[in-house]
C-alpha cells in the first residue's frame, strides 16, 4: 500500500467507513499559509475553496491571539470576562439595529440549533420553512431541515420546503414566485398543528449554487413571514464576514433584514467558534424559555481568535480585497466562458463565485464535466469543488487574502484544464 | 457602579438577561495556572471546581501543542491528516474492545446528540431512558432528556426517566430497584410507538450527586437493556480521563461495559473538543443511516490539544495523583465531618468528591447551609460549588494536578468556614 492507501485504511478502521473525502485521490495536507496549502510530499496548492481560514491559513495574528490567551486564561462564561463582551459589542456593531445582542457557540450547527429555538421562544410555534436544497448543519434538530436521507424516526412534520431559485434557468425571477411558495408553506404549517415559527435561509443561497438573485428578492417572502408573525433567520455561515466584497453580511447585499443571524465557519479562522446575533428582546425570550449554557461557547480563547479575525479583516482591508480580486477573477472567467459553450454562466460576488457547466443546449446541467474540471484543477495544483442544485457549479471560495495574481493563476489553470478536456 | 456591576450591566445588554453566573458576587477572572486562578484585582483562588482545565489551567505543553499546530495547519477531515488518526488510535486503546472507533465533535453536547443517533441507527428505534436528575447537554435533541423546563412544542414522548440513586438515604441500594425501573421504562417505550433504543447515563451519576453505588450497580439494568436489544451510552464527560483515580473511565469503576461512550469537557483542556467512541459496527451503522460531517470536529489543532492532554496525563502521573490527593482530601473532610453533624457524609472518588449537608436528623437535605459553605469558601479564596438531587452536596472537582498541600488548604478553609457559620 502507498501512503495514501494506508491512511485510508487506518481512517476506515478508526473513523468508520463512508467518511467523505474530497477528490478521487484524497489530499494529505501538512502545512498552510495565506492562500496556499502544501501536501506531505511538498507539493503546493492554491486554495480556492476553504472559507474557514477566512483571513488566510495560519494567519500569524490569529495564531498569536490564540496562544496568548490560551497561555493566560481559558474558562467559561459563568465567570465574568471582558473578552466575550468586547467581541459581541464589536460584532453586533456590524449589524443594523435591533441586532444588538449575541450568544456564542462552538459551531455553526450549534448556532442554528439555538436559532430555531429562539424563533420557537419568540413565536410559541415550531414550524420552519427552508429551501429544498439547503444545509444548515449536523445536529439532530438542524438535520430535520435537510431534504436528504429521512432520519430514523422520520421527519418531524414541522418543516416545509420551498424551491430554491435557479437564475440560469429563470433569469427573470424577481422573487414573486418564491414569495408565493413561502406563503403557501406558511398556510400549510398553520393548518398543521405546528404553526409557523421561522423561515431559515442562507441569504446568498450558497448551497443552492448562489443563483444571481436581485436586491429585493426576498421582499415578498419576508412580507408573508411578517404578516404571519414569523421570524427570518439568516444563516450567514457562508456569505458573512465580508466575503461578498460589497457588504459585510449576505443579507445586506439583497436588502433583507433578518430577526436572527447565525454564524460559524470563518468566525475564528478555524478555531471552533459559532454564534447567534439577534435583538435583545428575542434573546431575552430565548433565555426565559430555554436554559442554555455552552461550556466552551464564548470562552476567552475563542473570543480572542474571533476578535483577531475582525482586526485582520479591518487592518488588511480584506473586504475591499474580496471585492476587487473577485471582480478580476470573474472577468477572467467570463473571458474563458465567452468562447466555451460548456460554461452556462459565471456568477457570484466577492470571493464566492463559480461557473455553471451545461450541455450544448446551454441549459441542461453537466455535472460530469464539472467533476472533471475539479479533478483537472487539482492536477494543476488548484483546490476548488462543486455544488448547487445540479452539482454542476464550480465552488470557488478562497481565503480572503486571495489577490489578483492568484486570480490569474486560477484562470490560467481553468483555461488549461478546459483545453485538456477537449 | 463598581467594575463588577458595570460588567454585569454590559453583559445583560450584550448577552441577554438571566445568563447564569456563579456566586452572589460573580468572579471576574484574569489569569490561570495549574490549580490556581487570579481575579482582576490580583486575588488568588484555589480552583477546586473546574474540570475543563483537566491537566491544569494553561498547561504549557497543551498551549504549546495548540500554538504549534495552529501555526502549521488547521483544516477539516475531508483532507487526510494523521493527527486525528493518531489521536483516535491512542484514545480508543484506553477502552475495552469492541470500543475501537471514534468520531470527533467540538462539544460534549454534540457528542451526545450524535450518540443518540448512533443508537437509533443500530436499533432502528428512538426511545431513550435517562435518570430523573440528569443533564447531557444543550442541543435541542439532547435537551429532551432533561426533566427541567418543558421545551416549546413539548417533550417528544420518547424519553422515560428512572429515579437516580441516593446512597445517603438508601445505603443498601445494590441496583436491583434501578434495574426494575429500567425494565419498566423499556416496557413503556415498547408499548409506545417509539421502541427502546438506549439507556444514557453518567456512570458516576455526577449531576445526581455522585451517590456511592457499588460495583455491579448497573448489572440488572444493563441485563434488561441487552434483553431488549438496546444500547448503553455512557456519558463520560465528567468522570472520564482518569479523574476518578482508580480507573481511566467511570464505567470501568462500576464494571459496566457501554456500547457508546461520549466525551467532552476535559478532553482538550479547554480547547473545544468532544467525541464519541463506539464499536466499528455501530459507527458503520451510524455513517450509513446519517450523513454526518463536522467542519471543526477532529481538526488538526483540536487533535493536537487532545493528544497533549493524554501525554501530560501519562508523563505527570495525574491519574495516580487524583487517587492519592483525592483520598487524602476525603480523609481530611471525614475528620471534619466526624465532629460536625451538618455533614451527612463525605463521598466521591479520585478528584471528584464532596460532602452532603443535612439537618439534625442526618437525612433531611440542607441546601441552605451548603450554599452558605460555597460562599464562605469563596470568601476564603477557594472555588467550589454544589450539586445533586437535593442541591446540598459540595461539588469538588479540581484540575488533576491538585496535590496533597492543596487538599490541606481546602480542608482548612472548610473547617474555618463551618466554624464561622457556627
Interface residues (C-beta under 8 A of the other chain):
Chain A: X4 X7 X8 X10 X11 X13 X14 X15 X16 X17 X18 X19 X20 X21 X22 X26 X27 X28 X29 X30 X31 X32 X37 X50 X52 X53 X57 X58 X60 X62 X63 X66 X67 X70 X71 X72 X73 X74 X75 X76 X77 X78 X79 X80 X81 X82 X84 X85 X88 X89 X92 X100 X101 X102 X103 X106 X107 X108 X109 X110 X113 X116 X117 X120 X121 X124 X125 X126 X138 X139 X140 X141 X143 X148 X149 X151 X152 X153 X158 X194 X264 X265 X269 X270 X271 X272 X280 X283 X284 X286 X287 X288 X289 X290 X291 X292 X293 X294 X295 X296 X297 X298 X299 X301 X302
Chain B: X4 X7 X8 X10 X11 X13 X14 X15 X16 X17 X18 X19 X20 X21 X22 X26 X27 X28 X29 X30 X31 X32 X37 X50 X52 X53 X57 X58 X60 X62 X63 X66 X67 X70 X71 X72 X73 X74 X75 X76 X77 X78 X79 X80 X81 X82 X84 X85 X88 X89 X92 X100 X101 X102 X103 X106 X107 X108 X109 X110 X113 X116 X117 X120 X121 X124 X125 X126 X138 X139 X140 X141 X143 X148 X149 X151 X152 X153 X158 X194 X264 X265 X269 X270 X271 X272 X280 X283 X284 X286 X287 X288 X289 X290 X291 X292 X293 X294 X295 X296 X297 X298 X299 X301 X302
